[in-house]
Amino acid sequence: MGSEIKLKGDRVIAQVPSIKDKALRINLNENIYGTFAEIGAGQETVRHFFRAGGSSGTIAKAMSAYDKDFSDAVYGVEKDGRYVTENRLKKMLSHEVDLIEKRLSREKHPNKMFFSYANTVATIDFAKQFKGHGWVGISYQIDPNEDYNEIILHIRFKETDAKLQQETLGILGVNLIYGAFYKYNDPKKLLRYLYDHLDKDQLEIDTINFSGPRFADVDNRLISLQLVKNGMTDAVMFNPKGKNILPATILYKKNILALRGSFRPVTKVNMDMYEKSMRMFIEENKVDKENTLVIFEITLSNLRSDGEIDERDFMDRAELLCSLGQTVMISNFQEYYKVVEYFANYTKARMGLAMGVNNLVDIFDEKYYRHLSGGILEAFGKLFFRDMKVLLYPMLDENGEITTSENLKVHPRMKELYKFFKFNGKVIDIKDYNPENLKVFSREVLKMINHGIPGWEPMLPEGVSEIIKKQRLFGYDPNKTLAE
């Protein structure tokens, strides 16, 4: 596969080395030395290094513990009995690194930078119903005297042919190894280089984590944001501890209640909506609370400032939601029906959307569905195709009147459609809300924080104002006053 030229308009901005050139550069570096362990899709990565030439100084061992019993004998038995898991990949990397450290003398090889590359993959099934996925990772050194760094990612195949998937995996593996050694100082660029000689129609990367001494300052939540920003995946999730989590794992067979918002910052309204809608969701659907997941979702459009994603602003919001113990999802979905479709990929259980009146009015705006051949009817068919309900939080209008599902106004053309969904119990009012919260607007709170206007603290959940002040989030400055 030859080199590619990257263009920006008519201007050449970079020439991408071929996969063979990347493998050869690794092979010709006399200090890079390690092992390849690949399960489930052949030895697709290591073959590029064999074919490039000069591999004897790079490849210590290449193996494929393809048989499950043999794999268990080498890496141990998984409690859940599965093989394509993050835990399995980590065991593979750890086992192979331990072996190379035990079997090779540091005295004899003082300059060697050891590595272990591994993948555990399931390609498309015979029925072509499940396209396949896998975990890919590398544990490696940049300095022989340093601890190991680690890059671990989860992929989803989009191609519908096993051979093509194998070839795609091999190219990704070379890109990962090459990037790990030569692009580690800029993880965002490394991320983009993973798609060298690949198309986003071939492969989705939905989770990635960097760790180790060279990535000590990397915030994996920001790297997650890049996955969505670069179009590598539609949505990413992370837990309150800031670790990226695989959506398929955490959403699998769960009842899901989602709250979409800007959360800029998260206010008492958001938390009241969460608490009251959660209670209603459990009671309405008679579902197990332990098997119900609440997700605070921020769309990419809500992260933009002057057309660009404001990473600092994103981190401010993420910090607060995490401090409240919430699971956060960053998505590329502007329309609500796409959120529901996404969740439906992983669960057939109950689903609910908690939102304010303004959001529901937007849902009934036809302009969002002009790209669909079936227009708003197609969108609503996807949004409410199962027993999905909207839990509606009221709004205080400019005249001091409370707006609920009973008196909200939609476009005259949408009135009958709205009545249909309302009559069929798809829209339910949250009634036991705190009336005082209706006077709280996040945009006003943000303005007060930015301009040093006192009195915003009581509008936020307990402990949040202290975090904003301590970490100086959202432009908070203790020296700023209204007079300025």
N, C-alpha and C positions, 0 to 999 in steps of 0.2 A: 504494500500500500504506500503510494508516494506521498510527498509533502503536500500540504494544503496551504492556500494563501487566504488570510483573513482580510476582509475589506471593510472600510467604514466610508460609505459613499463610493467615490471613485479612488479613494486613497488606500494604499496597502498599509496595514497597521502591524501585521505580523505574518511570518511564514511558519506554519506549524510543522515540526519535524514528523516524519513518517513513523509508524509503529515500529518498523524495522530499525530506524535510526535511534529511536528511544531505547529499544532493547539493546542495541549495540553499544550505545553510550554507557549504559549500566554495565554491560559485560566488560568493557574496556577500562572501567574504573577498578583498579587492582585491589582497592580496599573494601569494595562492596561484596559481601559474601553471605549466602543464606539458603533457606529452604523454601520449597513450594509444597503445600498440601492442599489438594483440591478434591472436593467431594460433590458428586452429583451431575456434573456436566463435562466430564472428561478433564484432561489436563490442558485446558485451552490457553491459559496464560503462559505457562512455562514453555510451551512449544514455540512461542515467538522468540524466546531467549535462546533456545536450542538452534533455531533456524537462522538467527542473526549472525551467529559465529562468535567464537571467543568465549563461549559460555562456561568452559571448564573452570575458570577462575571465579565464577559467580555462583554457579549452582552447586551447593553442597549436597543436596538431595532433592528429588522430586518424587512425590508419592500421591496415590489416590486410593485412600482406604474406602473403596466403593461399596464393598459388601458391608451390610449393617453390623453383622456379628464381629467382623474384623475391626470395623470402626470403633465399636464398643470396647473391644479388647485393647485398642490403642489409646482411646481418649476417655473411656469410661461410659457408663450408662446414664442417660438423662432421665430425671425423675418423671418427666411428662412423656417420655418415649419418643420425642420428636428429634429430628436431626437438623432441620433447617431453622436454627434458632441462634440468637446472639450469644447465648450461653455456650452453645456448641462451638461457635467460632472462637470465642475467647479461650476455651479449653484447648483448642487446636493450636492457637498462637502461643499460649503459655507452654504447652507440652513441647513444641518444636524449638522454642527459644531455650528452654531448659536443656534439651538434648545438645544443641549446638554449643552451649556454654560448657557442658560437661565433657564433651568429646574433643573440643579443640582447646589447645593451650594458649592462654593469653600471652605467655612469654614467647611462644613461637610465632604468634600473630599479633604483635602489639598494635598494629595500625588498622586491623580489620574492623569494619563496621558491620556487625552481624544484623541479619534481618530474618523474619519469617513472614511469608505471605500465605494467606489461606482463604479459601472460600467454601461455603456449603450451600448448595443450590438445588432447587427443584425446577426443571424446565417444564414446558407445556405438557399436559397430559394427552393421552390418545384421543379422548373425546373432545379436546380443544375447548373445554369449559373453564379450565383454570390455567391461565397463561404462565404461571410460574413466578418464583421470586427467589431471593437469596441474600445471604450475608457475606460480605467481602471485607477483608481487613489486612493490615500490615502492622507488625510490631518491629521497630527498627531503631538503629543508633545513627546519630549524626557525628558523634565523637565516641571513640572506643572507651573513653573513661566516663561517659555519661550513662545515665539510666535510659531505658528504652522509651521511645515515643510510640503512640498507637493511633491509628486512624481506622475507624470501623464504620461501615455504611450498609444500609439495607437498600436493595434494588427490587424493582418490579419490571418484568419483561412485558413489552407491548407487542412484540412480533408473534406470529402464529405458527412458527416453524422451529422445531427443536434445534436444528443445525444452525440456523441464523442466530438463535439465542446463544448457542455455544460460542459462536464467533464474536458476538457482541460482548460476551463476558470476557473473552480473551483480550479484546482491545481495551476494555475498561481496566482489566488487571494491569496491563502494561502502563496505561496512563496513571494509575494509582501509584505504582512503584516508582515510576519516573518522577511524578510530582512530589512524592514523599521525600525523595533525596535532593531534588533540584528546585523545588518551589515551596518548601516548607516554611520559608520566611514570610510568605503571603498566602495564608489559607484561603482567602477569597478567590485569588487567582487560581490556586490549586484546584479549587472546586470547579471553576469553569473549564480548566484543562482536562478534567475527567471526561468531557464530551468531545475531545479531539477525535476526529474521524468517526464520530457517532452522531446520530440524530436523536432529538428528543422523542421522536415517534418510535424509536427502538427501545428506549430504556427510561425508566423513572427512578430517581434517587429520592426517597422520601424521609430518610433519616441518616444523619452523619454525626459522629462525635470525635473530637480531637482530644488527646490527653498526652501527658508526658512533659519533660522539662522544656522542650522547644515550643510547646503550646500552652504553657502555664498562664499566659495572659489572654488566651482565646476564650471568648464567651460563646459557648455552643448554641445559645439561643439566637445570637446574631447570625451565626452560620446557618441556622435553620431559616432565618429570614431570607438569606441569600438564595436558598433552594427555591423558595416561592418566587422571589424577585426575578431570578434567572429563568423561570419557567421549567425548572427541573421536576417540580411536583406542584400539585394544586393546593396542598395544605400540609402543615407540620404541627406537631403538638409537643408541649413540654410540661413537666410536672412542677410542683411548687419548689423543688430543690434546684430547678434550673437545668435539669438533664433532659435532653431530647428523648422522646419516647416514640415508639413505633405505633402509629394510629391503628393499624390492624390488630395489634395486641390488646390495646386498652379499650377499643370499641367493640371487640368481638362479643356478640350476643348480649350486649348491654342495652338497657333502657336508657335513652339519651334525652336530656333536657338541655337545650342550648340557649344561651343569651348572647345576642350580638350587640355590640356597642363600640363607642370610641374609647370609653373608660379613661377620659382625659380631663381630670383623674376619675377614678372609681369613687362614687358618692354613696350616700345613704339610700338614694333611690335605687341604684343598682343592686345593693345588698338586700333591700326590702323586697325588690322584685324577685331576686333569687330565692330568698327564704320562703316567701308566700307562694310563689309558683311551684317550688319544690314540694311543699306540703300538698298543694292542690293536685300536682302531677301524680304523686303517690296515691292519694285518695281516689282521684278520678279513675285511674287506670288499674287500681288495686295491684300495684307492682311491688316487688321486693326492693326496699330502699338500698340494701347492700349490693344489689345488682343494677343500680341506677347511677349513671355518671352525669355530672353537671359540667358543661363546657362553656367557658367564656371565650367567645370568638371575636377576633379583630380582623376585619377584611383589609387587604392590602391598600385599598382606596382610602381607608381611614388612617393609613400611616404616611400618606404623602404630604409633603410640604413643598409648594411651588413645583409640583410635578415630580419631585424626587422623594425617596423614602428617607425620612428623618430618623436615623438610627437612635439618636439620643432620646428622642421623644418616645420611640418604641420601648426602649429600655426602662424609661420612667414608668410607663404603664405596666410593663411586665413585672417590675419590682413590686409594685403595689398589689397586683392581683396575686402574685406568689406569696406575698406576706399574709394574705387572707386565706391561704391554703387552697387556691384554686388551680384547676387544670386549664391551660390556655391553648387555644388553637389559632394559628395565623393562616388565613386562606386567601385564595385568589377569586373567591366567589362573590360577585356583586349581587346576584339574585339569590333569594332565599331558597328557591326550589333546587338550586345546585348544591346547597348545603345538605338538604334532605337526601338528594340523590347520592351524595358522597357518603353519608352515614349508612345509607341502605346497602352500600357495598360490603359492609362489615356486620350488620345486624338486621334481624327481622323483628326485633322486639319493639316495644312502644317508643314513640318519639314525640317530643313537645318542643315548641319554640316560645320562649317568653320574650315579650317585646312591649314597647310603648305604643301609644295611639298613633304617633307620627309614622312609625315604622310600618304599621298596618296600612295606613293610607298610601304609603309609597308602594306597597305590594300590589295595590289596586290601580297603579298608574301604568297605562298601556305602553308608554315609551320604553320601558325596560324590556319589552318582549317583541320588539319589532324584528329582531333577528331570527325569531322562531317562525316557521311556516304556519304553525297553528296559533300563533300569537299568545295572548294571555290565557286562552283556554288550554292550550298545550302546557303552559307553565303551571297552571293550577292543577291540571291532571297529575303532574309530577309532584307538586307540592303536597297535595292531599290524597295521593293514590292509595294510601293505607290509613290506618286509624291515627293520623297525625293531627294534633290540636294546637291552636294558638292560645296561649295564656296571656291575656291583655291587661297591661298596667295602665290605669287612667292618667289623664293629663289635665292640668289646670290651664284653661285658655286665657287670652288677654283680657277677657271680661270677667274673669274670676269664676267662670262656670267649669264644672268638672265634666270632661268628655270621656265617655265609655263606649262600648260596642253598640249600645242602644241609641246613641245620638250622634255618633261620628258621621262626618259627611265625606262621601266619596264622589267621584265624577258621576254625573247623571247616567252616563252609558253603563257604568259599573254597578249601579244601585241594585238591580235585580240579581246580578251575580253575587254581590255581597250578601243580599238577603238569603240567597240559597245556602251559602256556607254558614251563615249565622243560624238559620233555621235548623240546619242539620248538626248543630252542636260542634262545629269545627272551630268556632271562636268563643272563648269563655272569659268572662271578666274576672280579674283578681279583685275580690271585694273587701278582704280584711286588711287593706293597706293602711299605712300611717298617713293621714291627711297632711301632716306637716311636711312630709317629704315631697309633696307636689310642688312646693315652692323652691325646690332645689334644682338648679340647672348646672350641669358640668361646665358649660361654656362660661357661665358667670363666675363659678368658682375659679376656673383657670385665669380669667381676667383679674380677679382679686389677688391671686397668688403672684401673677406677673407684675402687677402695678403696686404691690405693697399695701393693698386695701385690707384693713383688719376685719375679722369676723367670719372668715371662711372655714375655720377649723371645725365648728359644730356640724357642718354640712357633710362631713366625711365620716366613714366608719371609724370605730375606736382604734387608735394607734396609727392610723394612716397619716394624719397631719404631722406626727412626730417624725415619721420616716421621711416625709417631704422636706421637713426643715433640716433634719440631720444630713440627708444626702443632697439637699438643694435641688430637688427635682422640679421640673416644669418652670425653670427660671426663677425659682425662689431665691431671694436675696434678703437676709435679715437687716441689711443696711438700707434697703429700698423703702421709701415712704411714698404716700399718696402725693405729697407735695412735689416730688420729683417728676 
